[in-house]
């Protein structure tokens, strides 16, 4: 037998899981992978990391890509 509190917790967990799945569908498949390319700017200590799958760029960072959405994905 469950109490109303247990049902409420279960509903919130289901909602959170569905939201995470929806968010992941918008993520680029290269998210979290060590596939980024580094573009250095000669004469400076600056660089960008570029995702080879979708072209998203970050200023600085590592070649392990952050979780990121595919551009124009909503």
Buried (B, 14 or more C-beta within 10 A) or exposed (E): EEEEEEEEEEEEEEEEEEEEEEEEEEBBEBBEBEBBEEEEEEEEEEBBBBBEBBEBEBEEBEEEBBEBBBEEEE
